[in-house]
Amino acid sequence: MIKLIVTDVDGTLLDNNSVLSSLNKKAIFESRKKGIEVILATGKSICSILYLIKLFGLKLHQITLNGAVIIDKDLEIINAIKLEPRYYLEAIRTIKRKGYSPLVALINGKIFYEKYHPNMDHIIKVEQKITKTEDIETEYFSSNAANIHIAIEETDPLDSYLRKKFSGKINFIRSGKYYFDMLNPDASKGNALAIILKKLNIIKDEVVVFGDSYNDLSMFKESGLNIAVKNSYPEVLKQADIIAEENNNSGFGKAIYKYILGERNSI
């Protein structure tokens, strides 16, 4: 019996305009009425999903910044995995030397940048607030950084350069065309979910995971049922147990009713 739904947010629960469809909304409310709890697992900061937590009255731990930070029902940090300060500084300096402008997410969810680049609009579009600062190489930043983000495409030479240079020192995650993130190797959505499941005493067979991107694959290993929306990356579709309709067509909600609630006529 399913006790827990864990879902990615952008590209899965929300459509391409970051809108929650009425069917997806209804599906979560109906699931919670039947005693099935919900965890949001996002690459974004806590600030960007507060409205969803409040809307649904979610009471469990939530996964943010690709698993680097877990928050509790009172929005307090209960687990944070920071970047190693020396690797953080080396990566920031390397990125800046190459002529790029990085964004830095701290464990408190605040995101900072030194020099604006138009590609940062992709972050702003998904309800992420970014703040300008003078220097992201200070001890405060190096001691509290959970994530370095660069708004580059997969074909950008910096992608492969950084992966090679920091192999084994930093974990690289791509979750969208312009979403390239650098984290501590121990940080992942899957590791965060494993921590939460242990606290809740919930087994894999009682969990269903929804996702669309590479950063969701680690959660598939912690779940008994894995569902990918049709717009997912090919590798995600390959590893999914079920392929739902795309995020722009309420694939999440339709799958909830069909495979979890068993109420096909409610769609």
N, C-alpha and C positions, 0 to 999 in steps of 0.2 A: 504493500500500500504506500502510495506517495504521501510523504509528510512535508516535503520541502521543495519549492520551486526556486531555482537559482537562475537568474537571467542577466545577460549582458544588456546594456542600455541602448547606446547608439548603434543603429543598423540592425537591431533585433527587436527590442521592446518599442523603440521609437522609429518613426519613418525617416526618410532622408531629409526632412525639414525639421527634425527633432520634435515632432508632434506625437503625442500619445493618442492613438485612435480610440474611439468610443468602445469598440469591441475588446481591445486589449485591456482597457480600463475595467470594463465589466467582468472580464475573465479573472482579473486579479481579485476584485471584490468578491466574486462568487467562490473563488478558491479559498479565500480567507474565511468566508462564512462556513465552509465545510472543514475548517480546521487545518488547512494546508497553508503553511507560512511561506513568506517570500523574502529572498535576499537579492539585492541588486549588486552586481559585480561589474564595475566600470573602470575604465582607464582614466576617468576624469576625477576631479577632486570632490570632496564632500559637498562643497558649496553648490555644485551643479546638480546634485540629485536631492537636495533638501526638500524641494517641492514635491517630489515623488514620495519620499519618506513620510511627509506630513499628509499628503493626499490619501495614502493607503493606511496610515497609522501603523507603519511597520515597527515591530518591537524587537526584532533580532539584530545581530551584528550585521553590518554592511561592509562590502569590499570596495575600496577605492584605490586610485592610482595604481591600477593593474596588480593589486594584491600587496603593494608596499605598505598600505595602511588599512587597518580594520577599525571600525568605529562601533560603539555600542549603542543601545537604544537612547541614551542621553547625549549622543553625538560626541562622546569622549573617545579619545584614542586608546585602544586596548592593546594594539600591537603595531609597531612601526619598524620597518626595515630600511635603514638609510643607505645611501651610497657611501662607499669607503671614501673618506675625505681626500686622500691623496689621489685616488682615481678620479674623483669628482673634479678636482682642480686641474688635473692633467687633461681630462676630457674637455672641460670648458675652454681652456687655453688653446687646445688643438682646434676646436671648432671655430673659435674666434680668429685664429691665425689663418684658417682656410677661407675666411671672409664670410662666415655664416653667423647668424644671430640666434643663440639658443634661448629657450624658455626653461626656467627652473621651478619645479613644484616642490614646496617644502612639506614636511609631514603634517603641518596644520592645514594643508589644502590651498594655501595662497601661492599664486603663480607670478613670477617676476621675469622681467627682461631688461636689458640695457639699451638695446637699439632695435627699434621697430622694423619689421619686414612685412610686406603685404601678405605673405603666406600665413602670417599669424591670424589673419581674418578667419581661416578655417577653424581655429580654436575658438575664437569669439562667437562664431556662428552656432556652435553647439553649447551655448550658454556658459562658457568659461570666461571668468573675469581675469584679466591680466593687468599687472601693475608695473609701471616703469620704476627702475631704481638705478642708482649711479654705478654700483659695483657688485657683481655677483660672485666675486672671488674672495670675499671676506670670510673670516672664521665662522661667522654666524651662518652663512649660506653653506659652506663646506661641511658644517656640523649638523645641519638640519635638512639637507636635500634628500628627497625620496626619488626624484625623477628629473632627468634632463630630456627635454623635448626639442626636436628640430623639425620644422615643417618642410620636409623634402620628400620627393618621390623615390620609389625604389630604384629607379634608374640613375639617380644622382650619384656621382662617384664618391661622395662623402659617406654614403651608406656602407658600401663595401670596405672603404678605407677604415672607418671606425670599427667595424666588426673584426677586421683583421688585427688592428692595432691593440684593441682591448679584449681580445678573445680570452675567456676564462676569468676576466676581471670584472666585466660588466655584462649584464643580460640585455639583449636587444629585442625589442618587440615592435612589430609593425601591425597596426590595427586599422589601417585605412590608407588612402592614396597619399595624404600628407601627414600621416601620424606615425612618427618614428621616435620611439622612446628608449631611454637608457636607464636601467635600474640595477640594484644589487642582484647578483646571481641567485640569491635565496628568495627574491621577491617574484611571486607569480599569483595569478588568481587561484590556481589549483592549490598551492601551498596554503593560501589564506583560507580557502574553503575547507581544507583538511583540518585546520586548527579549529574552525567553527564547529564542524561536525563532531569533533571529539568532545568539545565543550557541551554540545547539545545531546550527545549520546545517540546520534542518528547514524544509521548504516547506509552504505552506498545505494542499496536497493530501494531505499525510501526517498531517494533524491532524483529529481529531473533537472537537467541543465539545458538552457537555451543559449545559443551563440551564433556568431557569424565570422569571427576573425581568428587569426593565429593565437592571439592572447587568450582565447577561450578554450583552446585545446587542452591546456593543463587541467581545466575543470572537468573535462570529459573523463579523466582518469579517476575522478572522485565521485562519479555519478553512476546510477544504475540505468538511467535512460538519458540519451543525448539527442537533442533535437536542434537541427540547424535550419535557419530560414534559407529560402532558395537563393537569395542574393549573397550567400556566404562565399568565402574563398574556396577554391576547389579542394584543398586538403581538408578543410573543415567539413565539407559535404561528404567527402570520402570516409571520414571517421564517425559521422553521425549515424545513429540508429534509425532516425526518422528525418525526412526532409519536409519541412512545412512550407507554406506559401511565403512569398517574399515579405519583407518588413513593410513595404508600402501597401500591402494588401492584408494587413492584420494577421500575418502568418502565426504570430505568437498566440493571439487569442483563439484563433481557429484550432490550433493544435491543443490548447488547453481543454477546450470543450470536447474535442474528438478523442484525445488519448488519455486525459486525466479525469475530467469531470463526467465524460460519457454522455454528454447532452448535445448530440449533433443538431437537434432541432432548435437549439437556442441560438445558433449562429445566424 
